[in-house]
Amino acid sequence: MHAPAPTAAPKISARHVSVHYGRKQAIDDVSIDVDMENVTAFIGPSGCGKSTFLRTLNRMNDTIPTARVAGDIRLDGEDIYAADMDVVQLRARVGMVFQKPNPFPKSIYENVAYGPRIHGLAANKAELDHIVERSLTRAGLWGEVKDRLSDSGTALSGGQQQRLCIARAIAVDPEVILMDEPCSALDPIATAKIEELVHELRGKYAIVIVTHNMQQAARVSQRTAFFHLGTLVEYGVTSQIFTNPRQERTKDYITGRYG
Ligand SMILES: Nc1ncnc2c1ncn2[C@@H]1O[C@H](COP(=O)(O)OP(=O)(O)OP(=O)(O)O)[C@@H](O)[C@H]1O
């Protein structure tokens, strides 16, 4: 399986990655490059391993006791599974947004300020205020919340909560943002806002998005990886994957024959 030639040095380079949960293999020998310029979508039928593979990219699988990851994953050439890798730092550099919005039960301001504070990114309150405003602005939420920053994050609508979670990821200055079906709990209008946001964030961060929705993959990404039964079947330019897939299995999936 060959990744398309990246337009620049890859931000993330994964080679021969396999994942087991106990004795069950969920990912089998996946190699892929992700760059800054292109949004990368992971698609494939339920259970094919998209989320499992996504979680290897910031070691989120470490939190699952039965999960074992083999292979080599590099962030700007640095081995993220090296023994001396600081996982807290790594997860700030490679942020994650989940299926279900999960703001902290704290104020909108605190949701965004928490990360920069623990990572020591602001020298004083004014700097922290600035980071909070900038992050909420980038996440397309500032206008809606600037007059209610002390309200609870959990009181926002689902779509606003998801943008708050994106602002929270952005606040610690990540290099990569991983999104695991970020719109699956949202209505079409909130979904459209997140998709717009992905367009705006493209190039500022390397973005990988797992989606069940092929139209969404076609709309938001420039590179698409099709997974099936734990393997990476095909990875290429999104328009090519959807109009002229090289592999029979990809064609069957995108034409709705299974999934
Ligand atoms: N914590 C876990 N423990 C054991 N098996 C797991 C665990 N998480 C996932 N699996 C298994 O690993 C395989 C891949 O699951 P994963 O959630 O990565 O797939 P997916 O493509 O993201 O699916 P979906 O689209 O339904 O979310 C599945 O067979 C699943 O049952």
The ligand as a Gaussian input file, in Angstrom:
#p B3LYP/6-31G(d) Opt

LIG

0 1
 N      -11.500000      -1.427000      23.669000
 C      -11.634000      -2.469000      22.844000
 N      -11.467000      -3.732000      23.283000
 C      -11.599000      -4.792000      22.449000
 N      -11.886000      -4.684000      21.134000
 C      -12.062000      -3.440000      20.633000
 C      -11.943000      -2.273000      21.446000
 N      -12.177000      -1.195000      20.684000
 C      -12.414000      -1.664000      19.434000
 N      -12.352000      -3.012000      19.403000
 C      -12.541000      -3.887000      18.229000
 O      -11.577000      -3.526000      17.246000
 C      -12.169000      -3.507000      15.947000
 C      -12.024000      -2.129000      15.340000
 O      -12.848000      -1.226000      16.074000
 P      -12.851000       0.355000      15.815000
 O      -13.747000       0.974000      16.822000
 O      -11.477000       0.842000      15.695000
 O      -13.527000       0.379000      14.359000
 P      -14.202000       1.585000      13.610000
 O      -13.902000       1.370000      12.168000
 O      -13.783000       2.874000      14.195000
 O      -15.715000       1.299000      13.898000
 P      -16.954000       2.309000      14.023000
 O      -17.036000       2.977000      12.698000
 O      -18.106000       1.404000      14.294000
 O      -16.648000       3.245000      15.156000
 C      -13.605000      -3.959000      16.130000
 O      -13.673000      -5.332000      15.880000
 C      -13.892000      -3.651000      17.578000
 O      -14.852000      -4.535000      18.109000

